[in-house]
Amino acid sequence: MEFSIFEAAMLVCFGISWPVSIVRSIRARSAKGKSLLFLILIFLAYTSGILHKSLVRFDIVIVLYILNMTMILIDIALYIRNTKLDKAKEKEVKYETS
């Protein structure tokens, strides 16, 4: 089975960065500095890659797309959780100052 080593390398490099982002989101417990739009755009890009691999040129690199997409979904879920935590903190601060 033939595949592009450069495409695989690109996905591995991106794949290394997503766990770092996930750990930072878990530790920060805040969505500040994160962009949901950015995460969604990256998710759509991986979706396009998976569709291309599924419909046009299937090869083993699809596994890297799926792994990266899974990590993006985790980061999106953490963004949603952290946004709720940020709102709860804001309400708590308003309650304490009033």
BATOR-142506 format. One line per 5 residues: their letters; for each residue x, y, z of N, C-alpha, C. Coordinates in Angstrom, 1 decimal. Each point is the difference from the previous one (the first is absolute). Example, Ala and Ser with C-alpha at 12.3 -4.5 7.8 and 13.67 -1.06 7.14 Angstrom:
<sebas>
as> 13.2 -5.7 7.8 -0.9 1.2 0.0 0.9 1.2 0.0; -0.4 1.1 -0.7 0.9 1.1 0.0 -0.8 1.1 0.8 .
</sebas>
This chain:
<sebas>
mefsi> 0.8 -1.2 0.0 -0.8 1.2 0.0 0.9 1.2 0.0; -0.2 0.9 -0.9 0.7 1.3 -0.2 -0.7 1.1 0.8; 0.9 0.8 0.6 -0.5 1.2 0.7 1.0 1.1 0.0; -0.4 1.2 0.2 0.9 1.2 0.0 0.7 0.1 1.3; 1.3 -0.1 0.0 0.7 0.1 1.3 -0.1 1.5 0.5 .
feaam> -0.1 0.9 -0.9 -0.1 1.4 0.4 -1.3 0.3 0.6; -1.1 -0.5 -0.5 -1.3 0.1 0.6 0.0 -0.6 1.4; 0.6 -1.2 0.1 0.1 -0.7 1.3 0.8 0.9 1.0; 1.1 0.5 -0.5 0.9 0.8 0.9 -0.8 1.3 0.5; -0.7 0.6 -0.9 -0.8 1.2 0.4 -1.0 -0.4 1.1 .
lvcfg> -0.7 -1.1 -0.2 -1.0 -0.4 1.0 0.7 -0.5 1.3; 1.1 -0.6 0.0 0.7 -0.3 1.2 0.4 1.2 0.8; 0.5 1.0 -0.8 0.4 1.3 0.7 -1.2 0.7 0.7; -1.1 0.0 -0.8 -1.2 0.6 0.6 -0.5 -0.9 1.2; 0.2 -1.3 -0.2 -0.5 -0.9 1.1 0.8 0.1 1.3 .
iswpv> 1.2 0.4 -0.1 0.9 0.2 1.2 -0.5 1.3 0.7; -0.5 1.0 -0.7 -0.4 1.2 0.7 -1.4 -0.1 0.7; -0.9 -0.8 -0.5 -1.3 -0.1 0.6 0.0 -0.5 1.5; 0.8 -1.0 0.3 0.0 -0.4 1.5 0.5 1.1 0.9; 0.9 0.8 -0.5 0.5 1.2 0.7 -1.1 1.0 0.3 .
sivrs> -0.8 0.2 -1.1 -1.1 0.9 0.1 -1.1 -0.5 1.0; -0.2 -1.3 -0.1 -1.0 -0.7 0.9 0.4 0.1 1.5; 1.3 -0.2 0.2 0.5 0.0 1.4 -0.1 1.5 0.5; 0.3 0.9 -0.8 -0.1 1.4 0.4 -1.4 0.4 0.3; -1.0 -0.5 -0.8 -1.4 0.3 0.3 -0.5 -0.7 1.3 .
irars> 0.5 -1.1 0.3 -0.4 -0.7 1.2 0.6 0.7 1.2; 1.2 0.4 -0.1 0.7 0.7 1.2 -0.6 1.4 0.2; -0.2 0.7 -1.1 -0.4 1.4 0.1 -1.4 0.2 0.5; -0.9 -1.0 -0.3 -1.4 0.1 0.4 -0.6 1.3 -0.4; 0.4 0.5 -1.2 -0.5 1.3 -0.5 0.1 -0.1 -1.5 .
akgks> -1.0 0.6 -0.7 0.0 0.1 -1.4 0.7 1.2 -0.6; 0.5 0.9 0.9 0.7 1.2 -0.4 1.2 -0.4 -0.8; 0.1 0.7 -1.2 1.2 -0.2 -0.9 -0.3 -1.1 -1.0; -1.2 -0.7 0.1 -0.3 -1.0 -1.0 -1.1 0.6 -1.0; 0.0 -0.6 -1.1 -0.9 0.5 -1.1 -0.9 -1.2 -0.4 .
llfli> -1.3 0.0 0.3 -0.8 -1.1 -0.5 -0.1 0.0 -1.5; 0.0 1.1 -0.6 0.0 0.1 -1.5 1.2 -0.7 -0.6; 1.2 0.2 0.6 1.2 -0.6 -0.5 -0.1 -1.5 0.2; -0.5 -0.5 1.1 -0.1 -1.4 0.2 -1.0 -0.7 -1.0; -1.1 0.7 -0.2 -1.0 -0.5 -1.0 0.6 0.0 -1.4 .
lifla> 0.7 1.0 -0.4 0.7 0.0 -1.3 1.0 -1.1 -0.2; 0.7 -0.3 1.0 1.0 -1.1 0.0 -0.8 -1.3 -0.1; -1.1 -0.1 0.8 -0.8 -1.2 0.0 -0.5 -0.3 -1.5; -0.5 1.1 -0.6 -0.5 -0.1 -1.4 1.1 -0.4 -0.9; 1.2 0.5 0.2 1.1 -0.4 -0.9 0.3 -1.5 0.1 .
ytsgi> 0.0 -0.5 1.3 0.3 -1.4 0.2 -1.2 -0.8 -0.6; -1.2 0.5 0.1 -1.2 -0.7 -0.6 0.2 -0.1 -1.5; 0.5 1.1 -0.7 0.3 0.0 -1.4 1.0 -1.1 -0.3; 1.1 0.0 0.8 1.0 -1.0 -0.3 -0.5 -1.4 0.1; -0.8 -0.3 1.0 -0.6 -1.3 0.2 -0.9 -0.4 -1.2 .
lhksl> -0.8 1.0 -0.4 -0.9 -0.3 -1.2 0.9 -0.2 -1.2; 1.0 0.7 -0.2 0.9 -0.2 -1.2 0.6 -1.4 0.1; 0.5 -0.4 1.1 0.6 -1.3 0.2 -1.0 -1.1 -0.2; -1.3 0.2 0.5 -1.0 -1.0 -0.1 -0.5 -0.1 -1.5; -0.2 1.1 -0.7 -0.7 0.0 -1.3 0.9 0.0 -1.2 .
vrfdi> 1.2 0.6 0.2 0.9 0.2 -1.2 1.2 -0.9 0.0; 0.8 0.1 1.1 1.3 -0.7 0.1 0.2 -0.6 1.4; -0.6 -1.1 0.2 0.1 -0.7 1.3 1.5 -0.5 0.3; 0.5 0.4 1.1 1.3 -0.6 0.5 0.0 0.2 1.5; 1.1 -0.6 0.6 0.2 -0.1 1.4 0.0 1.4 0.7 .
vivly> 0.3 1.0 -0.7 0.1 1.4 0.6 -1.3 0.4 0.6; -1.1 -0.6 -0.4 -1.3 0.3 0.5 0.0 -0.2 1.5; 0.8 -0.9 0.5 0.1 -0.2 1.5 0.5 1.2 0.7; 0.9 0.7 -0.6 0.5 1.2 0.6 -1.0 1.1 0.0; -0.8 0.1 -1.1 -1.1 1.0 0.0 -1.0 -0.3 1.1 .
ilnmt> -0.3 -1.2 0.2 -1.0 -0.4 1.0 0.5 0.3 1.4; 1.3 -0.3 0.2 0.6 0.3 1.4 0.0 1.5 0.2; 0.4 0.8 -1.0 0.0 1.4 0.2 -1.4 0.6 0.2; -0.9 -0.6 -0.7 -1.4 0.5 0.1 -0.6 -0.3 1.4; 0.4 -1.2 0.5 -0.4 -0.4 1.3 0.5 1.0 1.1 .
milid> 1.3 0.4 -0.2 0.6 0.9 1.0 -0.7 1.4 -0.2; -0.4 0.4 -1.2 -0.7 1.3 -0.1 -1.3 -0.1 0.7; -0.7 -1.1 -0.2 -1.3 -0.1 0.7 0.1 0.1 1.5; 1.1 -0.6 0.6 0.3 0.1 1.4 0.2 1.5 0.4; 0.8 0.7 -0.8 0.3 1.4 0.2 -1.2 0.8 -0.1 .
ialyi> -0.9 -0.3 -0.9 -1.3 0.8 -0.1 -0.8 -0.3 1.2; -0.1 -1.2 0.5 -0.8 -0.4 1.2 0.6 0.8 1.2; 1.3 0.1 0.1 0.7 0.7 1.1 -0.3 1.5 -0.1; 0.0 0.5 -1.2 -0.4 1.4 -0.2 -1.4 0.3 0.5; -0.9 -0.9 -0.3 -1.4 0.2 0.5 -0.1 -0.1 1.5 .
rntkl> 0.7 -1.0 0.6 0.1 -0.1 1.4 0.6 1.2 0.7; 1.1 0.5 -0.6 0.7 1.1 0.6 -0.7 1.3 -0.2; -0.8 0.2 -1.0 -0.9 1.1 -0.2 -1.0 0.1 1.1; -0.6 -1.2 0.3 -1.0 -0.1 1.1 0.7 0.4 1.4; 1.2 -0.5 0.2 0.8 0.3 1.2 0.3 1.5 0.1 .
dkake> 0.3 0.6 -1.2 0.3 1.5 0.0 -1.3 0.8 0.4; -1.1 -0.5 -0.5 -1.3 0.7 0.3 -0.3 -0.1 1.5; 0.2 -1.2 0.5 -0.2 -0.3 1.5 0.9 0.9 0.8; 1.2 0.2 -0.4 1.0 0.8 0.7 -0.5 1.5 0.0; -0.4 0.4 -1.2 -0.5 1.4 -0.1 -1.2 0.2 0.9 .
kevky> -0.9 -0.9 0.1 -1.2 0.2 0.9 0.4 0.0 1.4; 1.0 -0.8 0.4 0.5 -0.1 1.3 0.7 1.3 0.4; 0.7 0.6 -0.9 0.7 1.3 0.3 -1.1 1.1 0.1; -1.0 0.0 -0.9 -1.0 1.0 0.1 -0.8 -0.1 1.3; -0.2 -1.2 0.5 -0.7 -0.3 1.2 0.8 0.5 1.2 .
ets> 1.3 -0.2 0.0 0.8 0.4 1.1 0.2 1.5 0.1; -0.1 0.7 -1.2 0.3 1.5 0.0 -1.3 0.7 0.2; -1.2 -0.6 0.0 -1.2 0.7 0.2 -0.5 0.0 1.4 .
</sebas>
